[in-house]
Amino acid sequence: MRLLQLAHPEQGRRIAIASGDSLSILDGFATAYDAARAALDAGTPFATFVSALPVQSNLTYDPVYSGRSTWKILAPFDHPSEPARCLVSGTGLTHLASAETRQKMHLAADQETDSMRMYRWGEEGGRPAPGEIGTAPEWFYKGSGLILRAHNDSLTVHSFAEDGGEEPEIAGVYLIDSHGNPRRVGMAIGNEFSDHKTERRNYLYLAPSKLRQCSIGPELIVDPKFDFVPGTVQIERRGKILWSKEIASGEQRMSHSLANMEHHHFKYPQHRRPGDVHVHFYGAGAFSFGAGIELEDGDVSEIAFEGFGRPLRNSILIEAKPETLVEVRPA
């Protein structure tokens, strides 16, 4: 199932199912979050529950996708009333290409960084037998749901940032049920978007380099295949393709199993608060910064994965204003 969230200036928010060049707007729930909670409460699989909702109307997908419609595509899942209750995070060093890029950033080619060691730990212990616990992967925090952007939205390189670069990934979307159990409601194409220049200064700057906007969508894929997922990433500049690369994700291409990544994210009690949403990026196989490309204002990234609906497109917006001091005063 390919699920979208839409917004209209007069009709408000709606959820829709994509099929070919058609969008079926559903009645009964305004948001995917509300529909998912109702499905969990009813004990019905999410896809089955949504499929049974009545269709309110139909739209042609192309104008909505290209931004030529009064309907706007939103991130396909969020916490609609409390964005701060959506935790955005990720697992790095799950793909060899990512580990090799980090290796080149931080040390000479004939030496081994902590990044490469962590990747190899994943190769050795990241796929435990069923019922067993494997090696913990790298984990990073990106922010709350306030940083989530949708298809066609701009990703901002703030004045305090040194850079902004796409990271083409697949993200898992989770909802914690009323009993505190994490439930995977689907997956989506993601642009994890990071400041690689800041990270390159020193590996200890990895954490702040991740505190940037990111995007998912345009569609939430409910119960997708995640064994081997081929895809492409490209950068467009002034209407022409500047750089492109074939990529792949999925468990075949990763040093950690999905179950192992999920265990090590949700083992923390604070990550299992009923009603919370989690968006967790699974790692990138390639990105343009690793090819020596510095994105410019107006550049467009396009990320596509087979079986994950239409590509995710975002433009780059570089703030022109200088960085200003944030002054904290006594209360």
N, C-alpha and C positions, 0 to 999 in steps of 0.2 A: 504493500500500500504506500502511495505517495501523498503525503499530507502537507498542506500549506496553511499558514495563517495570513489573513488579509485584513486590510483596514480600508474603510471608505469614509469620506468626510461627513456623510449624512447617515449611513447605515451602521457605522462603528465597526467593531471587529467581528470577523467570521472565520470559520475553518472551512477548508475545501479539499476535495480529493482530485488529484490530477490523473487524467487518462488521455494519452495522446495529446491532441491540441485542445482539450476541453477541461474546464475546471467546474466541478459540481460543488456549489456552495451549500453547506449543510445547515439544517435547522436544529435547534435544541440546545446548542452550547456555543458561546461566543469565542471561546479559547480552547486550544488543545489541552492546556492544563486542566481546565474544568472537566473536559471530556475524559481525560485520563484518570482523574480522581474518581469520577463516577463509575468508570469501568472497573477500577480496583475495588471500590465499595460493593459493586454488584458481583464481583468474582468472575467477570467476563473478560476474555482476552481483548486487549485494546483494539486490535484490528477488527475483530468481530463486532465489538460495541459500536465503533465508528461506522462500519459498513451498514449497520441497521438504522442509522439516523436518516430522517427524511431529507430529500433534496429540495432546497428552497428555490434555486435558480441555477442556470448554467452560464458560463462565460467562455469566451475564446481565450486560450492561454497566451498566445503571442503578444497581444497588446499589454497584458498585465506584466508579462516577463520583461518586456523591453522598456517598461515605464511609460507607456503611451496611454494608460488607462487611469480612470479615477480611482481604481482599486490599487492599493500599494501592497507589495509583498513585505511581510514582517519576518523576523526570525521565526523558524517553524515551531519553536517551543520556548517558553519563558515562564517566569512567575509573574503573571499579569498585574497583581496588586502590590506585591512587595519585591521589586527587582533585587534587593539586597539578600533575599532568600534564595537566590540562584548563585551557586558557586561555580566559577569558571576556572578550570585547572587543566593540567596536561601531564603526560608521560613522555619524556624525551629519551633519546638514544635507543629507540626501539628498532630503527632501520640503520643498516650499515652505512649508507651514504651520509646520514646525519652525523653519525659518530666520526666518520672520516673528515667531514667538514669542520667539526669541532676540533679534531686533531690538528688540522692545518692552521686553525685560528690561533692555537695556544702553544704549540711546540713544534720543534723541528721534526722533519719526516722520519728521521731515524730513531726517534724516541717515542715513548708511549705516554699519553696523558691519562689523567683520571677518567676522562670521558670515554676513551677507548677501553680502559679497564672495566668500566661499568657496563659498557656494551657487551664485552666478552663474558662478564658475570651473567648477563642475561642469556647469552648463548649457552652457557653451561648449566644454569639453574632456573631459567625463566619459563620453562615448560614442565612443571611438575606433573606427576601422575595424578589422575582424578582423586580428589579427596585429600591431597597433600598441598603444602604451602611451599612455594618456590622463592627464589631470590627476589628481593624488592627492587623495582625499577626506579629510575630517577622520577621525581615528582616536582611539579612547580605550580605556583598559584598565579593566576592572571588577574583576577578581580571578581567583582560581583556581576550580576546581570546588567548593571548599568553600562558595561563596556561592550555588550553584545550588539552587533550590527547585522543587517539583513542584506540579501541580494540587492544590488544596485546602490547601496549606501556607500558613502565615502569612508575610508579608514584614515584617520587623522594622525599625522606625524606632528606631535605637539612641539612647542618651541623649546622645551627642555630636552627633547630627544635628539640624538645624533643621527638617527636613521629610522627607516621603517621598511620592512621587507616581508613579502608574502611567505607563508609556510603552508603548503598544500597538504591537508590532512583529512582524515575522517574523525568525526567527533561522536562520542556516545552521549545520549541524552537520557537522564535518569530522573525518576521521581521516587521519593521515599514514602512508602505507604503508611497507613495509620498505625501500624505495629512496629515501625522503625526498620522495615526491610527495604533495601534498595531494589528498585524495579527498573529494568531497562525498557524504555518506551520506544526507542528507535535509534537510528544513526543518521548523520547528515554530513554532507560535504562541509569542510571547514577551512577557513584561512586563519591560522593561529597568529599571524602578524606580530613580529618581534623587532626589537632594535638590535641588530647584529653588530653594529659598530660599538655600541656600549658594551655588549658582551665581549667583544674582541679585545677591549682594553685590558680586562682581567676576568678570569673565570668567576671570581667572586661577585662580579656584576651581573651574572646570569639572572639572579632573582629580579632586580629592578628592570632588566631589559625585557622581561616578560610582562610587565605592568603596562600593557598597551591594549587598545581596542582590538577586536577580532570579529569574525563573521561566521555564520553558519547558514546553510540553506542552499537553494531556495526551498527545498523540500525535506521533510522528515520521512525517512524510509523506515517503515515499521517492519520488523523482523527481516532485515536484509541478509543476504549471503555475505559472509566476511572471511571466507577462506583465502581467496586470491582476488584482489580488486584492482585491475589495471586502470590507468587514468592518464591525464595530460595536464600540464600547467603551462600557461603562456603569459607573457607580458606584452601589452600593446602600448605603443607610444605614437601619438598623433595619427591614430587610425591604422597603423601598420604593426605587424608582429615583430617585436624586437628580439624576443627569445622564447623558445618553447622547449619542452622536454617531456618524454614519456616517463611516467612514474607508475608505481604500484604500491598498494597497501594490502592489508589483510593478514591473517595469521601466518600464512606461508612465508611472508616477507618480513616477519617481525621476530625479534629475539625473545619476546615474552608472549605467552598465550593471553587471550582476552580474559580468561578466568583469573589468571594470576594478577594482571593489571587491576582488575576490578576488586579482587580481594584486598590488595595493598592500598587501594584508595578508600574503600569502605570499612576497613578494619578499625578506623578511628571512630569512636562513638559520636564525636561532633559532626561527622559526615552522615549520620543516620537519623537526623531529626525529622520526624513526620511532617510531611508537607513541603519539604525543601526540594529544590531542583538542582541537579548537577549537570554541567556540560563539561565533558572531559575529552581533551584531544589525545589521540593515540600515537602521534608522532609523524614526522615527515620523511620522505625518501629523497627529496631534492628541493632546492629553492634557488632563485636567481642570484642571491647574494653570493652563494658558493661559486657561481660562474663569473663573479667579478662585476655584477651589474648593480648600480645604485639607482633606485627608483626616483623618479622626478614627479613633481606636481602634475596631476592630470593623467599619469600612467594608469592603465587598467590591468588588473590581474584577472585571469579566468582559470578556474579549476574545475575539472570534470573527472568523475569516477564512474566506471561502467556499472549500471544497475542502481545508480543513486540519483536518477532524475536529471533535470537540466543543469548545466554548469552554473557555478557560483561566480558572479562578476562583481568586482569592487574597484572603484577609482581611488587614487591616492590624493590626499589633500594635505599639503605641507603648510603649516602655519607660518605666516610671514612676520608676525610680531615677535619682538625679542622676549626672552624669558624674563619674567618679573619675580621679585622676591615675595614669597608667601610669609607674611609676618604673623607670628603667634603672640598674643598678648595675654596677660593674666586675666582670669575671670573676675 
